[in-house]
């Protein structure tokens, strides 16, 4: 998707749409890492193809895995000896910069890591310190961030390590994913503030168990992975539930209805909390064998919600709060200041510019609705900001979303799906 400003389309009435979501980024990237380390060839069915997952696939190819596109959209992953001598482009993908360096410790030579300019500002020091404690030779020039070089020696001793994962659950997940291939496995202890997005660590543990790895997570803030082989996978990638947020929000904003097929009855995706959020905001939310259906209620209620474990939802939920009938408070998301951008500052700035009253708190936002006006909605190279701007544009004419191409990080087809959602209603009315 080209980088250009995008006039967010307005809805001309209640939407009534059926939206098929692409696969989960978080699951796709975890499965890719495990498949690259497995003992045989794996098949990933309906994986997400976006900038982040293509960067992950590229990183793993650099390290020796073969990843083949096959008819039907699947990926066939054939593991190979982990090799050094290459360079990994992390882009702005937290998964790549935190999941791949532990694997690179197994390489037979140096692996250089770098990414987009803002990637050098994203927190990495806990991962770098943990890898050194586990026996990985890593040269970051003392920066504690990208760029750095992992000097692979063909093996990693492993063992026990303590780190502070309060800035990102990815610090833990990245170590666990490669740990079964370390000589002693890995025991990770978290020592610090609350770990954000704990469902993502649960997702990591579950994918490891799917591959036959023994994981002990019975002790709070401690995860133990035993050294073992990693079995090949044949898995169907779930839809990305966080990427459903803007489509389901459209039902509330326009007074309509949106159906998402394939919504899992059980999932470790934090985005599943969206069902509770929309219910609190007054929607009718029904999950059955056919998927998830959200139907607008009588207006949009203000809420007081803790999104600590589902922080990816924050931008779209903030947009809904700006359109609600009463003030709202979003809590527990201080850590998203270290995401693709400082999301709290970005949301405060952009929602205020359109007319809402927004106060940034220590760990979130207080949003008081007010009449909104047209304007340019800056996105700060952050895909979730694009999605928030699109929601506002449904009912605020003249919202222009800056650099819409940045949404390709997780959903390259976003604008097509968005405009199709709106056209479905128009087609139904003819």
Secondary structure, DSSP 8 states (H G I E B T S, - for coil): -----EE----SS--EEE----B-HHHHHHHHHHHHHSSS-EEEET---SHHHHHHHHHHHHTT-EEEE-TTS-EEEE------SEEEE-TT-HHHHHHHHHHHTTSSSEEEEE--GGGGGS--HHHHHHHHHTT-EEE-TT-SSSSEEEE--S----EEEEE--TT-THHHHHHHHHHTTSTT-EEEEE-SS--S-HHHHHHHHHHHHHTT--EE--STTEEEE--------EEE--B-SGGGHHHHHHHHHHT-EEEETT--SS---GGGGHHHHHHHTT-EEEEETTEEEEE--SS----EEE-GGGGGGHHHHHHHHHTSSS-EEEES-GGGGGSSS-HHHHHHHHHHHTT-EEEE-SSSEEEE------EEE--TT-HHHHHHHHHHHTTSTTEEETTGGGGGGT-TTHHHHHHHHHHHHHHHH-
